[in-house]
Amino acid sequence: MSKILILIIFLSFNKITSQEIIGIDDTYIENNLVYKISNDSLFNGIAQRKRRNGHLVFETKFKKGIIISSKIYYNGKIKRVSNKTIYNSEKPYLKSKEYKYNLESEIFETTTYNENGEKILLEQFKKGKLTYSCEYLGKKKHGIELGYEENGEKLTYSCEYKNGKKHGEELCIKCGDKKRVTKYENGKKIK
């Protein structure tokens, strides 16, 4: 009796933790929700697109028909993610965060979005160290832009933006710690 109970628990747990994986062509979208064609139910699992040779091109994860995340893979023999997107669970198909990976599977760029899907922050990395950061309001720079040396330790550039135009101080630090400060107002240099 105890063996049957253990088997039932194991099978139930396996069903809960496993993800159904199907082809993207086995789904359809209606009212921003994804359904499985075979039974017209909201899809829970991963939908993939593969080439004829079996290479995984991309996969998208869904929960109760709502897109959760997607991954795009590099072309090659090794399965490596090139881009990963996390979506806003309250507003389907609006991005929340994007990650870009290099061939060594290290993150080299992240983009963060607000609740309306507008870009608010772009960051770039080299060997795990932040080398560039810029605040945005949609497609325009809006806020502080920062640049660092490749090791991410020393600030080399700083500039303030307002609605895509330089507004405030621009600081450039060259080799030998030479600093240049330029002031701007609405994109125009102040003398």
N, C-alpha and C positions, 0 to 999 in steps of 0.2 A: 504493500500500500504506500509506504514512504517513497519507494522508487518511482511510482506513478505520479505522486505529488511533486517530486523533484523534477520529473520530466515535464509536467504541465507548467510549472513555474519557469523552467528554462525556456520552453517554447514561447510562453507569453512574454518573457523578458526579451527574447530574441526578436519577436515581432515588433515590440515597442522601440527597440534601439536601432533596428535596421531601416535603411532608407530604400524606398522603391526607386529603381533607376530605369528610366525609359527614354526612348528617342524623342527629341523635341517635336517631331512630326506626329507623335501620338497624343499631342495636346492641342487645345484650342483656347482662345481668349474671348471672354464675353464680360462686358462691364468691368474691365480691368482685373478680372479674376481668371485663373487658369484652371481648365477642366481637363480631365482625362477622357479621350475620345471613346474608349472601350465601354465605359459605364456612365458617362456624363456626370461624374462626381468631381467635387473640388479636388485638385491634385495636391498630394503630400509626397514630397520626395525630390528627386533630382532628374531633370530633363537634360539630355546630352545631344550634341551634334558631333558625329564622327565622320571621317572621310572613308572612302571605300577601302583604303588600306588599314583601317582600324584606328588611325590617329585621332585622338580626342582633340577637337577644335575648341569647344566651349561647353560649359555646363551651367545650369541655373537651378537653384534650390528654391522650392516652394513649400509653404506651410498653409494649409487650408485655402489653397488657391492664390495666396498672396506671395509675391516674389520677395525673397529674403536676401539672396546674394547671387552673384554670378562670377564665373571665372573664365578667362580666356587663356589658352595654353600656347606656348611657343611651338613652332613646327620643329620636329626632331624626334629622335628615337626615345629620348628621356621625357617623361611627363613632368613639365615645369610650367608653373603659372607665370604668365606675363602681366596680367591685369586681374584685379579682384575688386568687385563693386559690392558694397553693402547698401541696401535700400531702406528707405523710411517705412517702417511697418504700419504706420498710421495712414500714409499716403502712397499707395502702390505706384511703382515705377519712378518715384522721385528718389534720386541718389542721396545718400547720407554721407558716405565716405568712399573714396577710390584709392587703391594701392597699385603702384606699378613696381614690378620686380625686374631685376637684371638677370642675366643668364646664370649667375651664382645663387639665385633665389633670395637675394637681399633686396629689401625695399629701397628704391632710389627716389620715389616721389609719392607723396600723398596729397589728396585734395579733399577738403572737408566742405560740406554743404549745409545750409540752414534748413529749417523745417519746410521751406517753400522750394527747396531744390536749387537755390542760388549758391554759387561758389562763394565761400567766405575766407578760405585759407588754402594756400599752396605751399608745401614744404618739400625741399629736395635734400637728399642724403648721399653721403659717400662713405662707404664702409661703416654704416650705422651712425655716423655723425651728421648733425644738421649743418648744411652748407648754405642754404637759402630758405627764406621764409617771407611770404608776402600776404597781407590781408586784402580781401576783395569784397566788393559789393556787386554780385552778379559777374559780369564780364570785365568790369573796370577795377583797377587797383584803387583801394580805398582803405587807408590806414598806414601801417608801418611796413616797409620793405627792408629786409636785413640780408646781408651777405657775409659769409664767414670763410676763412681759409679752409682748405681741403680737410684739415684735421678737426674742423669745427670748433676750435678753441678761441680764435681771435677774430673779432669783428673787423671787417674790411670796408663795409658799405652800409649806410643807413639813409633812408629817405622816407618822407611823409607824403602821402597822396590823399587827394580829396576828389571823388568822382572821376578818377582816371588821370588827373593832372597833379603834377608836383605842387605841393602846398605845405610849406614849412621848410625845415632844414634838410639839406642833402649833405651827408658826411662821407668823404672818401678818404681811406687810409691806405697809402701806398707803402711799398717796401721802405724800410728805414723809419717807419712811423711818421712819415710826412702826412699831415692832415690838411684836407681842403674842405671848407664849409661854404656852401652856397645856399642862399635863401630864395624861396619861391613863393609866389602868391598866385593861385589859380593858373598854374602852368607857366607863369612868366617870371623870369629871373629878376630879383630885386638887387639893385646896385647899391 
